[in-house]
Amino acid sequence: MNVEKIMADLEAKHPGESEYLQAVREVLESIEEVYNQHPEFEKAKIVERMVEPERIFTFRVTWIDDKGEVQTNLGYRVQFNSAIGPYKGGLRFHKAVTPSMLKFLGFEQTFKNALTTLPMGGGKGGSDFDPVGKSDAEIMRFCQAFMLELRHNIGPDQDVPAGDVGVGGREIGYLNGMYQKLARRYHTGVLTGKGETWGGSILRPEATGFGALYFVEHVLRTAGKDIKDKKVALSGFGNVAWGAAIKATELGAKVVAISGPDGVCEIADGITKEMIDYMLVMRASNRNKVQDMADKFPKAAKFTAGKKAWSIPCDIALPCAFQNELSEDDAKELKANGCWCCCEVSNMGCQPGAIHYFQNNGVLFAPGKAVNAGGVATSGLEMTQNAAHLSWSAKEVDDKLHWIMENIHEQCVKFGTQADGTIDYVKGANIAGFMKVAQAMLEQGVI
């Protein structure tokens, strides 16, 4: 495999799709050595096939706002790879959504899902619809219009979407309700992230954040460290950051920062349960302003406009918001302020320069496809419960989530341990996920 040739060909075919090209390059550079030890992969052109999605659907979404005016957005579903199971991946509603973004997310999802040990392929979807400032009624009408088109290409054994940025329990409810009306049959397994009273799994809303902290625990333990009493900085305040804040606090860490597009809230004494609960109120408001936390708790939280969570001194940094949110300059600021561990909880949360800086300067680093896999893993557990028409207890789900995250960590260590004994978690996660998908593609022929 010649990485530069493959990347040059991709860039010629997909010019300007920066996020997608970045994600592909990171994986190919990690797996090059192992790939070249398998001539059967080269003969079957596994990489050339794997980097292209199996199909992409683009559709118009027309809906009516509260003023009675007609609005039009674009909707997408990228069905990236189904070698090991039905397509599985979230829906993202955000003004910055593009095919490039969703292709990168679908590509990453393919390997992340493979790491979970569950039979799920990779997919992603969403729309350039901006939920900020929209009423509940507008969000409902948009979700219904979106599902009117999406329904043709999803199903419990075909493609099972979930939530992502801008799509939480409320949106999944609206989407699912419209699907049931259109399908005229009750498919509890068509979407995951559902409410507990209509097919959802206990702990699914918290699962991405919980799983991330379980993974962080393994990283720290392997390095001879402990999370107790450590200062943690989180970006974002949505479901992912919320779950991470809950579990970090339960494990004895102190969450000292959360952030939003408007700035950062420093919480010197650590986030409290009341503040964690208020994160859900902030998310549901559609205001997308972290300043609301400081306004609500002025004695505990200090808001600084225009600053990131990475400006607050911490031991552990957990990007929980968006891709490429942590730059090389941010990485340097974190290191200067005493940070010694960064684990991506968002997908591709760190820019390449930041990752290289962490790896070259003694900062423990692990990539999103391993760290945040607990969310999709629990979606897979939700699918299993739906297929069996039963519900597991919180303990059963949490025990399975613990086992899955431990297994992912073991795979990363197996494939990422270097000659000097250090662990390259990026390389480990990429190789482990790739080998499973590549072998499945090889055994199923050229299709």
QUIHURA-V55916 format. One record per helix or strand of 3 or more residues. SS is the DSSP state (H for helix, E for strand). FROM is the first residue (numbers start at 1). TO is the last residue. If there is no record, write none. Layout:
BEGIN
ss=SS from=FROM to=TO
ss=SS from=FROM to=TO
END
This chain:
BEGIN
ss=H from=3 to=13
ss=H from=18 to=35
ss=H from=39 to=43
ss=H from=46 to=50
ss=E from=55 to=64
ss=E from=70 to=81
ss=E from=86 to=93
ss=H from=99 to=115
ss=E from=120 to=127
ss=H from=136 to=153
ss=E from=159 to=162
ss=H from=169 to=183
ss=H from=196 to=198
ss=H from=207 to=222
ss=E from=231 to=234
ss=H from=239 to=250
ss=E from=254 to=260
ss=E from=263 to=266
ss=H from=273 to=284
ss=H from=291 to=296
ss=E from=302 to=305
ss=H from=309 to=311
ss=E from=316 to=318
ss=H from=328 to=336
ss=E from=341 to=343
ss=H from=352 to=360
ss=E from=364 to=366
ss=H from=368 to=371
ss=H from=373 to=388
ss=H from=394 to=416
ss=H from=425 to=443
END
